[in-house]
Amino acid sequence: MQARPEMMVSRRSIVEHPFGNLKQWLFGNGRFLLRQLKGARAEMALAVQAYNLKRAIKVMGTHQLMALMG
């Protein structure tokens, strides 16, 4: 990374954006509502699924997404 610092700029803009959105949108204060690893995994899985669906609707539109779903 020291040899190519522009790689970190690219990584921040591509990879960390969804995680930042999820943390702000879902967790608010950065904590899970459910306890234990199983509950936290389920909560994170639901949050990621909702985020991906929301992004797909925004990118493709509801009509095209519904057509692809069958």
Long-range contacts (C-beta under 8 A, 24 or more apart in sequence): 18-51, 21-51, 22-47, 22-48, 22-51, 25-51, 26-51
